[in-house]
Amino acid sequence: MLIGTWNVNSVRAREARLLAWLERNQPDVLCLQELKGLEEAFPTEAVNALGYHAAVFGQRTYNGVAILSKTPLKNVTMGMRDGVDDPQARVITADTAGIKVVCVYVPNGSDVESDKYTYKIQWLNRLIRWLPTVASPEDSLVMCGDFNIIPFDRDAWSADVFRGTGLLNDEVRRLLSEILDFGLEDVFVKLNPEGTQYTWWDYRALGFQTNSGLRIDLILASKSVAARCTETWVDREERKGQKPSDHAPVLVRLH
């Protein structure tokens, strides 16, 4: 079984690349972030034609998340439905292929003095409170997406450049640890305890060409699913060529 996650940074701009990537790689489940469009702008018919079911939670211009699967998607939930009035489309959940899949697009946070950072912290705390209401640590559970958190210093080309920002500070790392404490494992860390592979490179300043990247796109799995993971990798090839996303797909193979 192959599960992937990919921040496409506009599905409209990346539609041809997405469809070609699906056809070439044939993941069983793929989580997408930063669609930057409403549901009706998503290429559902083309995705269906490739053999995928699609659940899409869109938003005009910003954000947007989706889950694609070769098997039907059941119990689809858009948003956290926790009573908070939040117009941002950042989380979608579905049951598919015997696994509960949670696709997240965590706010970037920007400057720690900004309202965007305050929103990020509030959003992560909501996620931590919400998760036990929809899942159990004993479930076959995968949470994946763009977390906009640098887990370890080695996950940045220069940790000092990002230290103290919304991507790297003690507070966001503590909140990521609280998510993991629910009973999840970072699959990449499990299989590569001392290593890293970047998943994002800035369009500016030749970020990809100089490998000045970050590992911020994560696949987290409950213990039962993590035990089935045999390999994980970043598809760097998809960051090359014409009009790529600034993120590369991350994949994990399960036996």
Secondary structure, DSSP 8 states (H G I E B T S, - for coil): -EEEEEE-S-HHHHHHHHHHHHHHH--SEEEEE---S-GGGS-HHHHHHTT-EEEEE--SSS--EEEEESS--EEEEES--SS-------EEEEEETTEEEEEEE-----STTSHHHHHHHHHHHHHHHHHHHH--TTS-EEEEEE-----SGGGBS-HHHHBTBTTBSHHHHHHHHHHHHTTEEEHHHHH-TT-----EE-TGGGTTTTT-EE--EEEEEEHHHHTTEEEEEE-GGGGSSSS--SB--EEEEE-
